[in-house]
């Protein structure tokens, strides 16, 4: 009987120690999760987050698989059957990343409220706004007009009317105008020197995107009449022909801005 009691006591002590150890293990502070205060008070942390956003932007058309190569008329090596059939879903090369837009908006708010020096704040916000404009451009050139969020960060809370989050599509012209405007503002915030990491945006990168977006918008406005079915009554898809000259002029001015 004494032996049984000793075993019970021993097991009880072991269980107490085990649960005590678990509590200590679970109560540890995470080394992988950082608060906004920790991130936006450290310039290196801010740059690390910004690098993540660069890496998440879609590069557009990608010819890295057999299905994509099948669309080309170029001769090339193929390691499949003679009749290599491919399927192309409706969302092929689709770009619709509002999660990235939201994250960029959160980041811009954090940078503006941070304790970083003003010069760093300005250039980092400029890069973030360029990435946001680039993301919108990738959506617009595929879909036409899209919902424009601006700088607002939307949060859903239980019981709220979801209609507040259901934004209407902007017109295609309004969407391109937003990208052009954001590139203009980003260019003012960014330096003209080449960065150590050549993949990061500077003033000329922002102006290049501004010129490209303007050229896309101008071409749509000028040649939309050739595809009358690819147009909506509210101009969510399609740009009036009267806008073509304005967009061409903007593209021209920003292309030659490199040489001034």
Secondary structure, 3 states (H helix, E strand, C coil): CHHHHHHHHHHHHHHHHHHHHHHHHHCCCCCCCCCHHHHHCCHHHHHHHHHHHHHHCCCCCCCCCHHHHCCCCCCCCCCCCCCCCCCCCCCCCCCCCHHHHHHHHHHHHHHHCCCCCHHHHHHHHHHHHHHHHHHHHHHHHHHCCCCCCCCCCCCCCCCCCHHHHCCCCCCHHHHHHHHHHHHHHHHHHCCCCCCCCCCCCCHHHHHHHHHHHHHHHHHHHHHHHHHCCCCCCCCCCCCCHHHHHHHHHHHHHHHHHHHC
